[in-house]
Amino acid sequence: MKNRPLLFLVGVTAISAIIATSMLLDTRERFSPNNEQIGDPLVETFTQEAVAEIRIKDAENETILKQTENGWVVANRQNYPIDNPGEVKQLLKSLLLFRIGLEVPAEPEHYAQIGLLAPENSDEAEAYQKERKEEGDASPADPRGIQLSVKASDGSALVDLIL
């Protein structure tokens, strides 16, 4: 009689382990509602030679890097030449390596909550910070992200991300 409950318990545990393992191995379905984009590149492929301008902008500052015939310069600093153009090339390579790891759809009204408001949305940022203060947060973080834009020589946008 003592062996029967033990065998039953071992059997239920084995079956539960098999079911749990099969569910855990299917990670794409656990995290993504449509499972279509996980692992895909975040930005469309482009060549570094096609890039003419890079803008990096936050709530207070903006840096504009431009490709000239003499190399990369900081355009909004009187075309000051960049000391290490390899850093710009590494930035562009890194952008091409970004992959979608988790699909979490968000509506524009939630961008402030996840820190992805555009840098120029100061009114929305102030309203969000005021709301957070009213809820008891003494010093809420700025909900605006860093915008990274890469443009081609013809003016078309190759990359436009808010990080």
VEXDREN-2710 file (C-alpha; in Angstrom, 1 decimal):
% VEXDREN-2710
k/r/px/py/pz
1/MET/0.0/0.0/0.0
2/LYS/2.9/2.4/0.7
3/ASN/4.3/1.9/-2.8
4/ARG/1.1/2.8/-4.7
5/PRO/0.9/6.5/-3.5
6/LEU/4.7/6.8/-4.1
7/LEU/4.4/5.5/-7.7
8/PHE/1.4/7.8/-8.3
9/LEU/3.4/10.8/-7.0
10/VAL/6.4/9.9/-9.1
11/GLY/4.2/9.5/-12.2
12/VAL/2.5/12.9/-11.7
13/THR/5.8/14.6/-11.1
14/ALA/7.3/13.1/-14.3
15/ILE/4.3/14.1/-16.4
16/SER/4.4/17.6/-14.9
17/ALA/8.1/17.9/-15.7
18/ILE/7.5/16.9/-19.3
19/ILE/4.7/19.4/-19.8
20/ALA/6.7/22.2/-18.1
21/THR/9.8/21.5/-20.2
22/SER/7.8/21.6/-23.5
23/MET/6.2/24.9/-22.4
24/LEU/9.5/26.5/-21.5
25/LEU/11.2/25.4/-24.7
26/ASP/8.7/27.4/-26.7
27/THR/10.0/30.8/-25.4
28/ARG/8.9/32.8/-28.5
29/GLU/5.3/32.0/-27.8
30/ARG/5.7/32.9/-24.1
31/PHE/6.9/36.5/-24.8
32/SER/5.4/37.5/-28.1
33/PRO/1.8/37.8/-29.0
34/ASN/2.4/37.3/-32.7
35/ASN/5.9/35.6/-32.7
36/GLU/6.9/37.2/-36.0
37/GLN/9.7/39.6/-35.3
38/ILE/11.8/38.1/-32.5
39/GLY/15.4/37.8/-33.8
40/ASP/14.8/40.1/-36.8
41/PRO/17.1/43.1/-37.3
42/LEU/15.8/46.3/-35.6
43/VAL/16.8/48.5/-38.5
44/GLU/16.9/48.0/-42.2
45/THR/20.3/47.1/-43.6
46/PHE/22.3/50.0/-45.0
47/THR/25.9/50.6/-46.0
48/GLN/28.2/53.0/-44.1
49/GLU/29.0/54.8/-47.3
50/ALA/25.4/55.7/-47.7
51/VAL/25.3/57.6/-44.4
52/ALA/25.6/61.4/-44.7
53/GLU/24.4/62.5/-41.2
54/ILE/23.9/61.2/-37.7
55/ARG/21.8/63.1/-35.1
56/ILE/21.9/62.2/-31.5
57/LYS/19.4/64.2/-29.5
58/ASP/18.2/64.2/-25.9
59/ALA/16.0/66.6/-23.9
60/GLU/18.7/69.2/-23.6
61/ASN/21.4/68.7/-26.3
62/GLU/21.8/67.7/-29.9
63/THR/24.9/66.5/-31.7
64/ILE/25.0/66.5/-35.5
65/LEU/27.7/64.4/-37.2
66/LYS/28.1/64.9/-40.9
67/GLN/30.2/63.1/-43.5
68/THR/32.3/65.5/-45.6
69/GLU/34.9/64.8/-48.2
70/ASN/37.5/65.2/-45.4
71/GLY/35.8/62.7/-43.1
72/TRP/33.3/63.0/-40.2
73/VAL/32.8/66.4/-38.5
74/VAL/30.6/67.7/-35.7
75/ALA/28.4/70.0/-37.8
76/ASN/26.8/72.0/-34.9
77/ARG/30.3/72.7/-33.5
78/GLN/31.6/74.7/-36.5
79/ASN/32.5/71.5/-38.4
80/TYR/35.0/70.4/-35.8
81/PRO/36.7/67.2/-37.2
82/ILE/36.1/64.0/-35.3
83/ASP/39.3/62.6/-33.7
84/ASN/38.4/59.0/-34.1
85/PRO/36.2/58.2/-37.1
86/GLY/36.4/54.5/-36.1
87/GLU/34.0/55.3/-33.3
88/VAL/31.4/56.5/-35.8
89/LYS/31.9/53.4/-37.9
90/GLN/31.5/51.3/-34.7
91/LEU/28.2/53.1/-33.9
92/LEU/26.8/52.3/-37.4
93/LYS/27.9/48.7/-37.1
94/SER/26.3/48.4/-33.7
95/LEU/23.0/49.7/-35.1
96/LEU/23.0/47.0/-37.7
97/LEU/23.6/44.4/-35.0
98/PHE/20.5/45.3/-32.9
99/ARG/17.9/42.5/-33.0
100/ILE/14.4/42.4/-31.7
101/GLY/14.5/40.4/-28.5
102/LEU/11.0/41.0/-27.1
103/GLU/7.9/42.2/-28.8
104/VAL/5.9/44.4/-26.4
105/PRO/3.4/46.6/-28.3
106/ALA/2.9/50.0/-26.6
107/GLU/0.5/52.7/-27.5
108/PRO/1.8/56.3/-27.7
109/GLU/0.1/57.2/-24.4
110/HIS/2.4/54.7/-22.6
111/TYR/5.7/56.1/-24.0
112/ALA/6.2/58.3/-21.0
113/GLN/5.9/55.3/-18.6
114/ILE/8.6/53.4/-20.4
115/GLY/10.9/56.4/-21.0
116/LEU/10.4/56.6/-24.8
117/LEU/9.0/60.0/-25.3
118/ALA/10.6/62.0/-28.1
119/PRO/13.1/64.6/-26.8
120/GLU/11.0/67.5/-28.1
121/ASN/7.8/66.4/-26.2
122/SER/8.5/68.7/-23.2
123/ASP/4.8/69.4/-22.5
124/GLU/4.0/65.6/-22.2
125/ALA/7.1/65.1/-20.1
126/GLU/6.2/67.8/-17.7
127/ALA/2.6/66.6/-17.4
128/TYR/3.9/63.0/-16.7
129/GLN/6.4/64.3/-14.1
130/LYS/3.7/66.4/-12.5
131/GLU/1.4/63.3/-12.4
132/ARG/4.1/61.2/-10.8
133/LYS/4.8/63.9/-8.2
134/GLU/1.1/63.9/-7.3
135/GLU/1.3/60.1/-6.8
136/GLY/4.1/60.5/-4.3
137/ASP/7.3/60.2/-6.4
138/ALA/9.6/62.9/-5.0
139/SER/11.8/63.3/-8.1
140/PRO/10.4/61.4/-11.2
141/ALA/12.9/60.7/-14.0
142/ASP/12.6/62.5/-17.3
143/PRO/10.5/60.3/-19.5
144/ARG/12.1/61.5/-22.7
145/GLY/14.5/59.2/-24.4
146/ILE/17.6/59.7/-26.6
147/GLN/16.7/60.0/-30.3
148/LEU/19.2/58.6/-32.8
149/SER/18.6/59.5/-36.5
150/VAL/20.7/58.4/-39.4
151/LYS/20.2/60.0/-42.8
152/ALA/21.4/59.1/-46.3
153/SER/23.0/61.5/-48.7
154/ASP/19.6/62.0/-50.5
155/GLY/18.0/63.0/-47.2
156/SER/16.0/59.9/-46.6
157/ALA/15.9/58.4/-43.1
158/LEU/17.9/55.2/-42.7
159/VAL/17.4/54.9/-38.9
160/ASP/15.2/56.7/-36.5
161/LEU/15.2/55.3/-33.0
162/ILE/14.3/56.5/-29.5
163/LEU/16.4/54.7/-26.9
END
